[in-house]
Amino acid sequence: MVAWITLLLAGLFEIVWAYSMKLSEGFSKLTPSVITIFFMILSFGLLAYAMKSLPLGTAYTIWTGIGAIGSFLVGIFVLGEPATAMRMVAAVLIISGLILMKLSSS
């Protein structure tokens, strides 16, 4: 259970670094750049810890999925990016894959 919580935190921190990377404007702004690097290191470290006991494919897929869906939602709700029907279907497919991946490793 600890590994799954750690993996969830790693995925949430991936969302933080992706968003702060966007705000850094190509690493041209200092504060968002520092936040990006800090949360990248933290996210990767937690992922590595979770991988000690979780299968590689499962851990990595779920980590990237949390980051992808979270970043997608931040893009829509914080940055005003479009929520087109095709993008929403793609998000549902990603979430479906994450659920299947989790169920397959129980």
C-alpha positions as CSV (number, residue, x, y, z in Angstrom):
1,M,0.0,0.0,0.0
2,V,2.9,2.4,0.8
3,A,4.2,1.9,-2.8
4,W,0.9,2.9,-4.3
5,I,0.6,6.0,-2.1
6,T,4.2,6.9,-3.0
7,L,3.4,6.4,-6.7
8,L,0.3,8.6,-6.4
9,L,2.4,11.4,-4.9
10,A,5.1,10.9,-7.6
11,G,2.4,11.4,-10.2
12,L,0.9,14.5,-8.5
13,F,4.4,16.0,-8.3
14,E,4.8,15.3,-12.0
15,I,1.8,17.5,-12.6
16,V,3.4,20.3,-10.5
17,W,6.6,20.1,-12.5
18,A,4.8,20.0,-15.9
19,Y,2.8,23.1,-15.0
20,S,5.8,25.0,-13.6
21,M,7.7,24.1,-16.7
22,K,5.0,25.7,-18.8
23,L,5.3,28.8,-16.5
24,S,9.1,28.9,-16.9
25,E,8.7,29.8,-20.6
26,G,11.5,27.5,-21.7
27,F,13.4,27.8,-18.5
28,S,13.8,31.6,-19.0
29,K,12.1,32.5,-15.7
30,L,14.1,31.6,-12.6
31,T,11.4,30.8,-10.0
32,P,9.3,28.4,-12.1
33,S,12.5,26.8,-13.4
34,V,13.7,26.1,-9.9
35,I,10.3,24.7,-8.9
36,T,10.3,22.5,-12.1
37,I,13.7,21.0,-11.3
38,F,12.8,20.5,-7.6
39,F,9.6,18.7,-8.3
40,M,11.2,16.7,-11.1
41,I,13.8,15.3,-8.7
42,L,11.1,14.7,-6.1
43,S,8.8,12.9,-8.5
44,F,11.5,10.8,-10.0
45,G,12.8,9.8,-6.5
46,L,9.3,8.8,-5.4
47,L,8.8,6.8,-8.6
48,A,12.1,5.0,-8.0
49,Y,11.1,4.2,-4.5
50,A,7.7,2.8,-5.7
51,M,9.4,0.7,-8.3
52,K,11.2,-1.2,-5.6
53,S,8.0,-3.2,-5.0
54,L,5.8,-2.5,-8.0
55,P,6.3,-3.9,-11.5
56,L,8.1,-1.6,-13.8
57,G,5.5,-1.4,-16.5
58,T,2.7,-0.8,-14.0
59,A,4.5,1.8,-12.0
60,Y,5.8,3.8,-15.0
61,T,2.4,3.6,-16.9
62,I,0.5,4.8,-13.9
63,W,3.0,7.5,-13.1
64,T,2.9,8.9,-16.6
65,G,-0.9,8.5,-16.7
66,I,-1.4,10.5,-13.6
67,G,0.9,13.2,-14.9
68,A,-0.8,13.2,-18.3
69,I,-4.4,13.4,-17.1
70,G,-3.5,15.9,-14.3
71,S,-1.6,18.1,-16.8
72,F,-4.5,17.8,-19.2
73,L,-6.9,19.0,-16.5
74,V,-4.6,21.8,-15.4
75,G,-4.4,22.9,-19.0
76,I,-8.2,23.1,-19.3
77,F,-9.1,24.5,-15.9
78,V,-6.1,26.8,-15.2
79,L,-4.7,27.7,-18.6
80,G,-7.9,27.8,-20.5
81,E,-7.0,25.1,-23.1
82,P,-9.8,23.7,-25.2
83,A,-11.8,20.7,-23.9
84,T,-12.8,19.3,-27.3
85,A,-14.7,16.0,-27.6
86,M,-11.7,14.2,-29.1
87,R,-9.5,15.3,-26.2
88,M,-12.0,14.2,-23.7
89,V,-12.3,10.8,-25.3
90,A,-8.6,10.5,-25.3
91,A,-8.5,11.3,-21.6
92,V,-11.2,8.7,-20.9
93,L,-9.1,6.1,-22.8
94,I,-6.0,7.0,-20.8
95,I,-7.9,6.7,-17.5
96,S,-9.4,3.3,-18.6
97,G,-5.9,2.1,-19.3
98,L,-4.7,3.2,-15.9
99,I,-7.5,1.3,-14.2
100,L,-6.9,-1.8,-16.2
101,M,-3.1,-1.6,-15.4
102,K,-3.9,-1.2,-11.7
103,L,-6.3,-4.2,-11.7
104,S,-3.9,-6.4,-13.6
105,S,-1.2,-6.0,-10.9
106,S,-3.4,-6.7,-7.9
